[in-house]
């Protein structure tokens, strides 16, 4: 049966990005460019919380899309495209973390190399604090506070929070992305909430900003 004649699968019917990726599988360069445009900021937004520097986050994002392109011929629409893509993000970030641990290098970041959209962080910060900052400086401060707070989570907790709060993924999709169970995801998020509540409470009640526990001198992007 020719591809055009076969019945569409569940994810092809529901997910336009799956259909785009199937075009990429057929070597459609325009479809690949469209997927990159749709997801590059989202991928970078997650990776900047998992990498020790903006430049490394950008390098990892490029590696993610390189892997997508290389895997195109073996791609099968067995999940939402975003789930499949962030599974690659998870693997790339985990591999990079293991390499850094093996090298035992400490990287210092002095300044951002570019601008990154952090819309999801704004929403999460507002939900955490119960307020909506009215001025740009207040928003930037909240972003920096949330960023510092996230460094107190272990890598798996941080990934689960990023996928849940920033990407809006369901427990089932996070479990598939991280190669674990739904119950394990719930446990990761529950422990993360307790840690973040403890870390953020002094800031919310007394204005004392949490320290960055990553030792990387995290940065706050300038809004576009």
N, C-alpha and C positions, 0 to 999 in steps of 0.2 A: 504494500500500500504506500503510495507516495505521501510525503509529509503533508502536502496540502489537502489530501483526501482523508487522512486519519482523523478520528474524533479528538477534540481538544480535551486535555486533562483538566482536573479540578483547578490546579493553580494557574494554568494557561487561561482558563475562563475568568478567574477572579483577579489575577494579578497582571496588569499591563507590563510591569517590569520583567516578569517571567517571559512574556512574549518578546520583549526587546532582547533579552538574553538569548533566546532561541535564534533571533536574527544574528546576534553576535556569533553564535555557534556556526552560523552559515557564512561567517566572514563579512558581515555587514559593518563597515567601519563607522558609518553614521549612527547606527544603533549603539555601538560601544561608546561613542562620544556623548550621546544622549544620557546613557546610564551614568557616566562619569559626572556630567553636569548635575544630574539629580542627586548624586550621593557623595560627591567629593567633600563637601562641607560637613556632612553628617559623619562621615568616616573620620575626618580630621578632628572634629569636635570630641569624639570619643577617645581617639588616640592621644590627644594632647593631655589627657588626664592619666594616661598610662605610660607615657614616655618622659624621660627626664629633661627634655628640652624641646622647644618649638621646632627646631631644625630636624631633630630625630623623628618627631611626630609627622612632619612632612615627608621625610624619607620613608617611614613605615606606610604612610598612606599611598605613596607611589608604589611600594612593594605590593600592597593589597591589590591595586588595580592591575599591576603586572601579572599577579597570580590569577586574577579573574580572566585576563586575556589568554594566558597560557592554558588555563583549564577549560577553555570554551568548548573544545571538541568533545570533552567527556561530560559536559554539563547535562544533567537531567532535571526536569522540573518536579522534584519531589518535595519541595517546600516553597514557602514564599521566597521571593528573590532576596528581600532584606535579611531573612534568616540565614540563607546560604551565604550572602555577602559578609554578614557580621560573624559568621563562623570562621571565615577567612581572617577577618580582623582579629578575632580572639586568638587564633593560632599564630598570626604574625606577631602580635603583642607578647604572647607567652614565650615564643622563641627568642624575641629580642631581650626579654627580661632574663631568661636563662643565660644568654650570652653575656649580658652585663654582669650577672652574678659571677660567672666564670672568670671574667676579666678583673673583677673586683675594682672597677674604676669608679671614681666619683666625678660626675659631670656638673659643672657650675654654669648657670644660665644668667646672663647679665641683662639681656634685652630681647624683646620679641623680634622675630624676623618678618612678621606679616600680621595681617588682620584676620581674625577668625570669628565667625558668627557663633554666638552663644545663647541663642534664644531659649533653648531648653533649660539652660542654667538659670536664666532669669525667672522662668516659670517655677522651677523647683525651689529657688531661693525665696520667692514670694510665698509659696506654700509652706515652707519651713518657718519663715519668720512671722507669717500672718499679717504682713504689711506690704504695701506696694510703694517703694521709694519713688519720690516725685522728681528728683534731680539726677542728672547723669552721674555725678560723683557718688551719690548714694548707691546707685545701681552698680557702679564699678566696684565700690567697696564690698557690696554684698557678693558680687561674683568672686572677688578675691577671697572673701571669708569662706564661701562654699568650696572653692578650690582647695584652700588650706585644710578644711575639714575633711575632704575626701582623701587626703594623703594619710589620714589616720586609719583608713580601712586597708585590709589586706587585698592583694590583687584580685582575687576572685569575688570578694564582696564589692569592690569598686566596679568591676565589670558588670556585675548583676545590677547595681544601682544605675550605672550609666545606661544600660540597655532598657531598664524598666522606666526610669524617670525621664531620660533624655530622648530615647527612641520610642517609648511607649509600647514596648514589647510585652506580650503576655507571658505568664510563667512558663507555659508550654514552649513558646518560641525561644525564651531565654535558655530553658533546659536543653533544647535541641542545639542551640548555638554553642553552649558551653560544654556539651557532652555529659550532662548530668541529669538528675531526676527533678521533677517538679517540686517534690518535697525538699530536696536539697536547695533549690533556688529560694523557696520560701524561708528556709533556715538562714541562708546567706543574707537575704534582705532584712529579716528580723534582727539578726545580730548587727547588721549595718545600721539600722534605724536606732538601736540602742546606743551604739558608739557615737553616731552623729548627734543624737540628742545630748549626750554627755559633753561632747566637744563644743557644740554650739550654744549650750545653755548660758555659759558666762558672757558670751557676746550679746545674746538676746536680752539678758536681764541686767547686765552691767556694762555692756559696751566693750568688753575685753575680747580682742580678736584672737582666734585660735592660732597657734604656731603651725608653721608648715613642717611636718615631720619627715618630708622626703629629703631634706637637705639640698634641694636643687635651686632654691631661690626662685620660686615660681613667679610667673609674670601675669599681668592683667592686660588683655588686648585693648586697644583703643577702638571704640565703636566707630563703624563707618557711617 
